[in-house]
Amino acid sequence: MRTSAFGRWLFFQFNRYNRPVNLDDTIVAVATPPGRGGIGVVRIAGAQARDIARPMLRLRHEMEAGRVLFAELVDRSGEAAELRSSGQPGAAVPTCDVSQRIDEVVVTYFAKPHSYTTDDIVEISAHGSPVVLRHIVEMCVAAGARLAEPGEFTMRAFLNGRIDLTQAEAVRDLIDSQTLYQAKIAAQQLEGALSRRLQPVKQKLVELIAVLEAGIDFAEDDVSVLPDAAIVERIAAVREPLEQLAASFAYGKIVQEGLTLVIVGRPNVGKSSLFNRLVERERAIVTATPGTTRDLVSETVAIGGIPIRLVDTAGIRQALDEAEAIGIRKSMEALADADLVLIVLDASQPVTVEDEELLRHIEGRPAIVVGNKCDLEGSGQWSVVSGQSIVPAVLASALTGEGIAELSREILRHIGGETGAQAEAGFLTNVRHQGLVKDSLAALEAATGAVAAKVPHEMLLLDLYNALRPLDAVTGATTTDDILNLIFSTFCIGK
């Protein structure tokens, strides 16, 4: 979906605001977060950006593309009484008197098409006073600009062909990043990593469609038609990379959303101490008395760049009172909801019946066994036996920090962080993308079945086109306005 050079009267319906948005308007918004700060930026985009900005600025040089200029922000309307200290009330002030200066600013002009939206853009960097920034926006609106809708700057970049839809969504992911690794992945997507990975797949599919279309349209010219075996082989060549891409979503979802890791075990095995060690501060209360933790304690940390919500739980044993029984019930509920379970055992003692019960409870679940207190005597020959097999475990000491680095690596290994997925550019992190890739794979599966059933090529082409359309929708080539509305309305205003 792209706008043409002729009459850019493309109206895009934002359902959230229930009014049309004219992409030929000059728009304005504060591009920095709300509140006070050292710097605040107002962004103006559109054909009239310079004409709107120039009257409110006292410039020493004319605005030039790519040049940063120092300027004074002035109020030529004579209504800046609240922003300056004047003399006698009602005193006449010369039009360009210095008393009308509001702020000193830095102005940057980006000429089309070499800007974020491919429109003319003027950015005014003032001191971060909400009053000043609001006044700049009000002056722009009075001069003919309109307030930008959420995500409208990025939407214009997409509609004008500067970025595709995966890159537009990556802008939002980059802004929402909680860890540096998430930001790096979003930056890869912003550079077009996913689009580049999909491009050869789409090319193969288009080539197969072209060959079959030619065989149908030019049958009288003896254009050769591929035999069934060759068609199946070429469909398989498209399916294989798509299946690999679909499989990457399991890790990509964790990168994007993080996961919940629940720490469970008997009382006094060091769960809270281990929790504090991973959090790197005294977050949970630790005492020598068994059963100190009665409620769930949670904290989010970054391990290998993955946001992980750690949950410390009450020790699981036969409850001694009602409060402990409630805590144990909450522990079991948290265990059931966990993406990954950390079972903590005391490495200085033999495995108990309660430990064995816990190990049986998490059979078939992603889990890591930690032998805590490895700094104590008796832990040297420690091992975990469940049934007839020895369960691999990580020896660690929450007190000294020994084995914590190995535990972090083991956590990453369980969530796919050491399988090479994180080094591979262009994996799926978006539920919308995953659904579209699955739709494409389903259509390719139907096409393979159609070949086996000797279905005419005219009907086979329907399945192949059904496989191509979702891939186009990933990058935005065939995306509907409703989907675009859903995506861009979640952006912040000014981006």
TIDREN-243180 format. One line per 10 residues: number of its first residue (from 1); their letters; for each residue x, y, z of C-alpha. Coordinates in nm, 3 decimals, m for minus. Layout:
NUM> A> X:Y:Z  ...;
END
This chain:
1> MRTSAFGRWL> 0.000:0.000:0.000  0.169:0.325:m0.122  0.055:0.675:m0.209  0.102:0.797:m0.567  0.267:1.125:m0.666  m0.062:1.242:m0.816  m0.303:1.414:m0.573  m0.198:1.262:m0.239  m0.554:1.282:m0.107  m0.530:0.948:0.064;
11> FFQFNRYNRP> m0.754:0.936:0.368  m0.669:0.692:0.639  m0.944:0.611:0.890  m0.824:0.594:1.251  m1.113:0.412:1.419  m0.987:0.525:1.756  m1.062:0.888:1.665  m1.339:0.819:1.414  m1.231:1.095:1.175  m1.036:1.098:0.847;
21> VNLDDTIVAV> m0.670:1.200:0.842  m0.543:1.393:0.539  m0.187:1.297:0.458  m0.131:1.627:0.276  m0.173:1.823:0.600  0.126:1.967:0.779  0.131:1.804:1.122  0.295:1.895:1.451  0.358:1.718:1.783  0.593:1.716:2.079;
31> ATPPGRGGIG> 0.833:1.431:2.000  0.982:1.393:2.349  0.815:1.230:2.653  0.569:1.435:2.864  0.712:1.617:3.163  1.003:1.849:3.233  1.353:1.788:3.104  1.666:1.948:2.974  1.551:1.935:2.611  1.212:1.910:2.446;
41> VVRIAGAQAR> 1.163:1.859:2.072  0.869:1.974:1.861  0.845:1.807:1.520  0.668:1.968:1.223  0.621:1.763:0.903  0.458:1.856:0.575  0.480:2.089:0.280  0.426:2.400:0.494  0.671:2.304:0.770  0.923:2.583:0.698;
51> DIARPMLRLR> 0.658:2.847:0.636  0.490:2.763:0.967  0.814:2.752:1.167  0.986:3.063:1.023  0.763:3.338:1.178  0.814:3.209:1.533  1.193:3.199:1.498  1.451:3.476:1.493  1.713:3.320:1.263  2.060:3.448:1.179;
61> HEMEAGRVLF> 2.070:3.236:0.863  1.804:3.089:0.636  1.714:2.725:0.707  1.915:2.483:0.494  1.869:2.108:0.462  2.088:1.912:0.702  2.214:2.223:0.881  2.160:2.284:1.252  2.089:2.648:1.338  2.079:2.843:1.661;
71> AELVDRSGEA> 1.770:3.063:1.686  1.549:3.253:1.927  1.190:3.152:1.980  0.976:3.466:1.980  0.611:3.546:2.026  0.513:3.794:1.758  0.146:3.788:1.862  0.203:4.001:2.174  0.041:3.733:2.393  0.347:3.610:2.581;
81> AELRSSGQPG> 0.270:3.791:2.904  0.272:3.471:3.107  0.611:3.368:2.969  0.803:3.694:3.032  0.834:3.968:3.290  0.710:4.290:3.133  0.720:4.647:3.265  0.406:4.850:3.330  0.079:4.674:3.243  m0.038:4.768:2.898;
91> AAVPTCDVSQ> 0.298:4.913:2.795  0.360:4.902:2.419  0.629:4.657:2.312  0.812:4.679:1.978  0.737:4.394:1.739  1.083:4.237:1.762  1.187:4.362:2.103  1.411:4.123:2.298  1.150:4.111:2.575  0.935:3.899:2.341;
101> RIDEVVVTYF> 1.194:3.625:2.331  1.058:3.305:2.483  1.355:3.069:2.456  1.681:2.992:2.282  1.638:2.694:2.052  1.819:2.474:1.802  1.644:2.425:1.466  1.707:2.138:1.224  1.556:2.122:0.876  1.525:1.796:0.678;
111> AKPHSYTTDD> 1.428:1.850:0.314  1.211:1.597:0.135  1.263:1.318:0.043  1.561:1.288:0.279  1.367:1.281:0.604  1.195:1.031:0.830  0.858:1.073:0.660  0.999:1.184:0.318  0.815:1.517:0.377  0.981:1.846:0.472;
121> IVEISAHGSP> 1.047:1.828:0.847  1.149:2.101:1.090  1.252:2.002:1.443  1.272:2.270:1.711  1.477:2.169:2.017  1.387:2.396:2.307  1.437:2.371:2.681  1.207:2.102:2.815  0.942:2.322:2.973  0.592:2.187:2.906;
131> VVLRHIVEMC> 0.463:2.548:2.887  0.713:2.641:2.615  0.660:2.321:2.416  0.283:2.358:2.434  0.311:2.719:2.319  0.521:2.617:2.017  0.257:2.361:1.920  m0.021:2.617:1.967  0.160:2.868:1.743  0.203:2.598:1.477;
141> VAAGARLAEP> m0.166:2.508:1.490  m0.261:2.877:1.468  m0.042:2.901:1.157  m0.221:2.612:0.984  m0.069:2.290:1.112  m0.274:2.012:1.265  m0.197:1.796:1.570  m0.048:1.463:1.469  m0.228:1.141:1.553  m0.043:0.860:1.738;
151> GEFTMRAFLN> 0.212:0.704:1.505  0.130:0.936:1.215  0.493:1.029:1.145  0.586:0.661:1.114  0.267:0.588:0.920  0.370:0.852:0.664  0.714:0.694:0.638  0.545:0.362:0.559  0.290:0.499:0.314  0.556:0.701:0.135;
161> GRIDLTQAEA> 0.768:0.389:0.083  1.061:0.478:0.308  1.008:0.174:0.532  0.795:m0.139:0.512  0.550:m0.255:0.777  0.797:m0.481:0.961  1.030:m0.184:0.999  0.744:0.038:1.118  0.656:m0.218:1.385  1.024:m0.237:1.480;
171> VRDLIDSQTL> 1.015:0.137:1.560  0.753:0.067:1.826  0.949:m0.234:1.956  1.264:m0.021:1.982  1.081:0.244:2.184  0.928:m0.023:2.411  1.259:m0.210:2.467  1.332:m0.298:2.829  1.680:m0.442:2.772  1.973:m0.359:2.545;
181> YQAKIAAQQL> 1.936:m0.696:2.370  1.572:m0.620:2.287  1.684:m0.286:2.144  1.946:m0.459:1.927  1.688:m0.704:1.792  1.446:m0.419:1.719  1.729:m0.234:1.541  1.791:m0.541:1.324  1.423:m0.546:1.229  1.433:m0.171:1.165;
191> EGALSRRLQP> 1.717:m0.232:0.919  1.491:m0.477:0.735  1.631:m0.809:0.862  1.297:m0.992:0.846  1.210:m0.847:0.506  1.547:m0.959:0.367  1.490:m1.309:0.502  1.145:m1.328:0.343  1.246:m1.182:0.007  1.412:m1.494:m0.144;
201> VKQKLVELIA> 1.122:m1.709:m0.022  0.870:m1.482:m0.192  1.087:m1.476:m0.505  1.082:m1.856:m0.532  0.706:m1.861:m0.484  0.649:m1.590:m0.745  0.871:m1.775:m0.993  0.668:m2.095:m0.946  0.342:m1.902:m0.992  0.482:m1.739:m1.308;
211> VLEAGIDFAE> 0.578:m2.073:m1.461  0.234:m2.223:m1.396  0.058:m1.909:m1.522  0.265:m1.922:m1.841  0.178:m2.285:m1.895  m0.192:m2.199:m1.873  m0.193:m1.873:m2.071  0.033:m1.988:m2.351  m0.057:m2.353:m2.385  m0.102:m2.311:m2.760;
221> DDVSVLPDAA> 0.259:m2.190:m2.787  0.392:m2.516:m2.638  0.528:m2.349:m2.324  0.649:m2.637:m2.110  0.462:m2.708:m1.787  0.650:m2.843:m1.487  0.592:m3.209:m1.402  0.426:m3.282:m1.068  0.751:m3.394:m0.903  0.919:m3.066:m0.994;
231> IVERIAAVRE> 0.624:m2.864:m0.863  0.630:m3.049:m0.530  1.006:m2.997:m0.507  0.972:m2.622:m0.565  0.690:m2.595:m0.311  0.913:m2.776:m0.059  1.192:m2.525:m0.131  0.953:m2.249:m0.025  0.815:m2.436:0.277  1.147:m2.526:0.438;
241> PLEQLAASFA> 1.271:m2.171:0.513  0.920:m2.068:0.618  0.903:m2.357:0.866  1.241:m2.251:1.008  1.112:m1.895:1.037  0.793:m2.010:1.211  1.000:m2.216:1.457  1.199:m1.904:1.550  0.889:m1.749:1.709  0.927:m1.957:2.026;
251> YGKIVQEGLT> 1.251:m1.775:2.102  1.142:m1.446:1.947  0.835:m1.428:2.170  1.056:m1.472:2.477  1.287:m1.197:2.354  0.992:m0.966:2.303  0.778:m1.049:2.607  1.017:m1.221:2.848  0.919:m1.518:3.064  0.830:m1.612:3.420;
261> LVIVGRPNVG> 1.077:m1.820:3.621  0.944:m1.959:3.951  1.179:m2.070:4.230  1.042:m2.359:4.435  1.174:m2.599:4.699  1.150:m2.709:5.060  1.180:m2.450:5.339  1.532:m2.334:5.425  1.707:m2.465:5.111  1.805:m2.109:5.014;
271> KSSLFNRLVE> 1.534:m2.008:4.767  1.515:m1.648:4.886  1.893:m1.619:4.905  1.920:m1.744:4.548  1.644:m1.504:4.445  1.836:m1.213:4.600  2.157:m1.325:4.431  1.990:m1.328:4.087  1.819:m0.994:4.154  2.152:m0.859:4.287;
281> RERAIVTATP> 1.996:m0.692:4.590  1.826:m0.783:4.917  1.473:m0.806:4.780  1.338:m1.103:4.980  1.365:m1.148:5.357  1.616:m1.418:5.456  1.639:m1.574:5.805  1.763:m1.901:5.947  1.408:m1.991:6.047  1.242:m2.232:5.800;
291> GTTRDLVSET> 0.925:m2.097:5.637  1.014:m1.725:5.645  0.861:m1.660:5.303  0.483:m1.680:5.323  0.380:m1.490:5.008  0.503:m1.460:4.650  0.785:m1.210:4.591  0.859:m1.111:4.230  1.114:m0.899:4.049  1.206:m0.858:3.682;
301> VAIGGIPIRL> 1.572:m0.890:3.583  1.761:m0.918:3.255  1.958:m1.238:3.197  2.145:m1.239:2.869  1.927:m0.949:2.758  1.604:m1.144:2.814  1.357:m0.988:3.061  1.281:m1.258:3.319  1.025:m1.224:3.596  1.165:m1.409:3.895;
311> VDTAGIRQAL> 0.913:m1.534:4.152  1.021:m1.646:4.499  0.772:m1.879:4.667  0.692:m2.020:5.010  0.868:m2.342:5.103  0.664:m2.647:5.005  0.603:m2.887:5.294  0.321:m2.999:5.522  0.179:m2.667:5.642  0.202:m2.586:6.013;
321> DEAEAIGIRK> m0.063:m2.312:6.018  m0.326:m2.146:5.799  m0.098:m1.864:5.676  0.167:m2.111:5.562  m0.100:m2.326:5.392  m0.215:m2.023:5.191  0.145:m1.946:5.095  0.206:m2.304:4.980  m0.113:m2.300:4.774  0.006:m1.981:4.603;
331> SMEALADADL> 0.341:m2.147:4.540  0.176:m2.439:4.362  m0.036:m2.198:4.154  0.272:m2.002:4.053  0.451:m2.325:3.965  0.163:m2.426:3.737  0.177:m2.091:3.554  0.557:m2.075:3.521  0.737:m2.078:3.186  1.045:m2.221:3.357;
341> VLIVLDASQP> 1.082:m2.377:3.703  1.392:m2.352:3.923  1.385:m2.636:4.180  1.624:m2.558:4.464  1.763:m2.848:4.671  2.013:m2.848:4.957  2.338:m2.988:4.813  2.480:m3.044:5.163  2.205:m3.297:5.244  2.069:m3.611:5.077;
351> VTVEDEELLR> 1.762:m3.576:4.858  1.448:m3.602:5.072  1.103:m3.745:5.007  0.969:m3.388:4.965  1.238:m3.322:4.704  1.142:m3.637:4.514  0.777:m3.531:4.523  0.865:m3.192:4.375  1.075:m3.355:4.100  0.783:m3.580:4.008;
361> HIEGRPAIVV> 0.552:m3.280:4.004  0.749:m3.104:3.730  0.810:m3.404:3.504  0.767:m3.298:3.143  0.799:m2.930:3.234  1.093:m2.701:3.147  1.288:m2.704:3.472  1.636:m2.661:3.617  1.752:m2.834:3.936  1.986:m2.624:4.151;
371> GNKCDLEGSG> 2.195:m2.777:4.425  2.236:m2.478:4.656  2.486:m2.451:4.947  2.765:m2.613:4.747  3.010:m2.425:4.971  2.919:m2.653:5.265  3.075:m2.988:5.345  2.902:m3.292:5.201  2.814:m3.133:4.867  3.109:m3.278:4.673;
381> QWSVVSGQSI> 2.940:m3.608:4.583  2.590:m3.465:4.558  2.359:m3.586:4.282  1.987:m3.604:4.219  1.823:m3.938:4.150  1.467:m3.937:4.018  1.325:m4.284:3.965  1.605:m4.484:3.804  1.792:m4.191:3.642  2.029:m3.922:3.763;
391> VPAVLASALT> 1.890:m3.573:3.696  2.149:m3.318:3.574  2.175:m3.021:3.810  2.370:m2.702:3.862  2.572:m2.668:4.182  2.568:m2.316:4.322  2.605:m2.113:4.638  2.372:m1.820:4.693  2.602:m1.712:4.979  2.933:m1.694:4.789;
401> GEGIAELSRE> 2.804:m1.655:4.431  2.976:m1.973:4.315  2.796:m2.135:4.020  2.561:m1.836:3.959  2.717:m1.760:3.621  2.674:m2.126:3.520  2.312:m2.112:3.638  2.248:m1.804:3.422  2.392:m1.987:3.120  2.171:m2.286:3.194;
411> ILRHIGGETG> 1.865:m2.060:3.209  1.956:m1.912:2.870  2.012:m2.258:2.726  1.664:m2.368:2.833  1.498:m2.072:2.663  1.700:m2.108:2.343  1.953:m1.836:2.414  2.252:m2.058:2.334  2.108:m2.236:2.029  2.226:m1.966:1.793;
421> AQAEAGFLTN> 1.879:m1.819:1.747  1.985:m1.487:1.893  2.267:m1.454:1.640  2.034:m1.517:1.347  1.893:m1.201:1.199  1.528:m1.178:1.104  1.348:m1.413:1.341  0.983:m1.370:1.436  0.904:m1.163:1.745  0.553:m1.053:1.647;
431> VRHQGLVKDS> 0.230:m1.251:1.687  0.088:m1.093:1.371  0.388:m1.210:1.169  0.368:m1.560:1.314  0.000:m1.592:1.222  0.067:m1.483:0.865  0.358:m1.724:0.821  0.140:m2.007:0.953  m0.134:m1.910:0.706  0.119:m1.924:0.424;
441> LAALEAATGA> 0.243:m2.267:0.535  m0.115:m2.397:0.550  m0.174:m2.280:0.192  0.149:m2.447:0.077  0.039:m2.769:0.247  m0.289:m2.748:0.057  m0.097:m2.688:m0.267  0.113:m3.000:m0.210  m0.204:m3.200:m0.155  m0.355:m3.052:m0.470;
451> VAAKVPHEML> m0.058:m3.171:m0.677  m0.091:m3.521:m0.535  m0.464:m3.517:m0.617  m0.393:m3.416:m0.981  m0.592:m3.096:m0.939  m0.582:m2.868:m1.248  m0.314:m2.600:m1.234  m0.576:m2.326:m1.238  m0.695:m2.451:m0.898  m0.342:m2.514:m0.774;
461> LLDLYNALRP> m0.260:m2.150:m0.841  m0.533:m2.043:m0.597  m0.345:m2.219:m0.316  m0.014:m2.064:m0.426  m0.165:m1.715:m0.432  m0.313:m1.786:m0.087  0.042:m1.862:0.027  0.182:m1.543:m0.127  m0.072:m1.297:0.014  0.016:m1.353:0.383;
471> LDAVTGATTT> 0.384:m1.300:0.305  0.297:m0.972:0.134  0.094:m0.878:0.441  0.397:m0.926:0.667  0.577:m0.639:0.498  0.259:m0.441:0.432  0.224:m0.486:0.055  m0.137:m0.609:0.092  m0.227:m0.498:0.444  m0.577:m0.358:0.502;
481> DDILNLIFST> m0.650:m0.021:0.659  m0.794:m0.194:0.965  m0.462:m0.366:1.035  m0.270:m0.042:0.979  m0.504:0.137:1.220  m0.447:m0.128:1.484  m0.069:m0.106:1.447  m0.016:0.270:1.432  m0.275:0.366:1.693  m0.056:0.192:1.955;
491> FCIGK> 0.233:0.430:1.885  0.301:0.733:2.101  0.214:1.079:1.971  0.515:1.242:1.807  0.641:0.918:1.653;
END
